[in-house]
Amino acid sequence: MRYWKIVDKSQNGESLWLNKYILQNDKYPKTKYFLDVGAFDGTRNSNSYFFLRSGWNVTYFEPNIHSFKTLLVSTHGFRKQCTYYNVAVGSRFEIKRFKPVFKLGHQGRSAINKDGKLQVVVVPLTSLISCNPFIMSLDIEGYECEVLKDIENTIYPNYLIIEANSKDEADKQDKYLTKYTQINTMGVNRIFKCKEKLE
């Protein structure tokens, strides 16, 4: 696979950096499985796109129906590698209000918000995912801790890419990341490796 010929869509080059890190410091997995929570349209600022194009299987979670429809189109040529869920994820089953987030670089993104006009179904990630992804990307606009709470002691990705837009968000996330070591920060995204996988 000629990785240098594959377009990287991640926001700050996270995908290419992590791919290089794995090649240099880890064993490349036999089962190439990427879990993308908050997938948006599958391309813009996507941490999974590079790996999808490299032959990985990707499971997508995207609750915004408009972004979800674009996601289906943008990954159409790779359907055999993809699994899709048009739901939000959290720590329990519930219905939440949802609204678009309009900020630089995030036009069209959406977030759980009590002032939102839309309603979405929220499900625990562990109700749909039972195996450990090799890489998991978590970018759900401030709702990351609800997912980390759900998967704690249940799902152990070898690598995590998590958005934290402030030090306060990062500190809250760290409470659920005691089994992980941070190996890089790229923009607002932090990259972690599971300590149990470290040699």
N, C-alpha and C positions, 0 to 999 in steps of 0.2 A: 504494500500500500504506500503510495507516494504522498505522505502526509503534507508535504510543503505545497502540494498543488491543490489542497482542499481549503476552501475559504473558511476562515474562522469568523464567526458572528458574535462571539462573546464581547462583552462591553469593554474590557481592558486586556484582552488576550488571555483570559483565565484558562480557556480550553487548551490552547497551544502550550502554555506554561505547565499545566498539570499533566498533559500527555508526555512532555519532555521529562518531567519529574518522575513519572511512573516508569518510563523507559530506563532512566538512569539509576533509580533507587528501589525499584520494586519489580515483581514478576508481573508481566502483562497477563490479565485474567484469561482463562479458557472460555468462560462465559462472560461476554462483554455486555453488561447490563447497566443502563443509566436510568435513574429515576429523576424526572424533571417536574418539580412542584412549583407551579406558577409559571407555566410554559409560555404564556402570552401567545404570539402568533407563530412560534416555532423557529423564527429566524432572528428577529431584531433583539440584540443583546442576549442571544441564546447561548447558554453554556453547553447545551447538548448537541447543537447542530453539527459541530465538527465531528463529534463521536458518531452521530447518526450516519454522516457521510463516510465515516471510516468503517462502517459495517456493524456498529453496535446496535443492540436492541434498546429501544427507549420507551418508557412508560410516561405519558404526559397527563398532568392534571391542570386544567384551566377552566375556571367557573364562568368567565365572561363569554357568553354565547357568541358574540361578534368576533372576539379574538379566537374562540374555539373553531369557528367556521374557517377563518383564515389559516389556522394551524392545520386543519385537514387538507387544505389546498396546498400549502407550502411543503407538506411532507408526503404528498400524494404518491410520488415515485418510490417511496420507501415503506409502504403500508405493511408489508410482510414483517418489517422490523418493529412496528409501532403498536402500542396499546394506548387507547385514549379514554379519559374520564372527564366529562363536562360537569364537575362538581368542585366545591371548595373543600379544603381539608382543615381539620382542627383536632381537638382532643375528645370530642363527643358528637353524637348525632344531634343536629339542631337546624333551625332555619334562621338565617342571618340576613340583615340588610346589607346592601352592596352598592358601591358607587364608583364611578370612574375617578382615576387620579390623573390630574393634568399638571405635570411638571416637566422641566427640561429633561429630555431623553426618555420620558415615561408616558408620552401621549398615548392614551388608549388603555393604559394599565388600570386595574381596578383593585379595590380593597374592601375588606369588611369594615363597614362604617354604619353607625346607628342612624345617621342622617341620609343614608342611601335610599333611593326610590325603588331599586330592584330587590328582589328576594332570591337567595340562593340556598341550595341544600348544602350543609356542611357535614362531612363524614370523617370519622377517624381514619387516618391513613392505614392503620393496622387492620381495618376491616376489609381492605382490598388488597393489601400487599403483605405477603408472608415470608418472602425470601429477601436476603440481603443484596441490595444493589452494590455494584463495585463503586459507583459514583452517584451521589445524590446532590442535586441543586435545589436550593430552597430560597425562593424569592417571592414572598406574598405580602409585601408592603406592610410590615409591622406585626403580622400574625404568626411569625416564625416560631415563637415560643410555644404556641398551642400545639404545633406539630411536633416539636422537640419533646414536649411533655408526653405526647401520645406514644412516640416511638422509643422513648427511654427504656432501656433494658429489654427491648423487643426486636428492633431493627438496627443493625449495625453496618452502615455503609463503610467501605474501606476509606473513602474520601467524601468529604462534605464541602460544598461551596454554599455559603450562607451570606445573604445581604444583611448588613446592619448599617442603618443610616445615621446612627448616633452612638456615642459611647454608652449611653444609658441602655440602648437596645442591645449592644454587644455584651454589656455586663449581665443583662437578664438572660441572654442566650447561654452565656458561659456556665450558668447554674446547671444546665442540662448537658453540658459538653465535657464532663469530668473524665470521660474515657477517650478524649480526643486531644491531640496536640496541634496547635495552629502552626502551619508551615509557611503561610504567606498571606499578605493583604494586598489586594489589587483594587484600587478605588474604594467603593463601599462594600466590596465582597471579600470575605475572609475564607481561606481554604484550610481545611483540617484533615488530619490523618488519624485513623483509629489507633490508639496506643497498643491495642492487642495485636495489631498487624505489624507493628514496628519490630524489627529484628535488631 
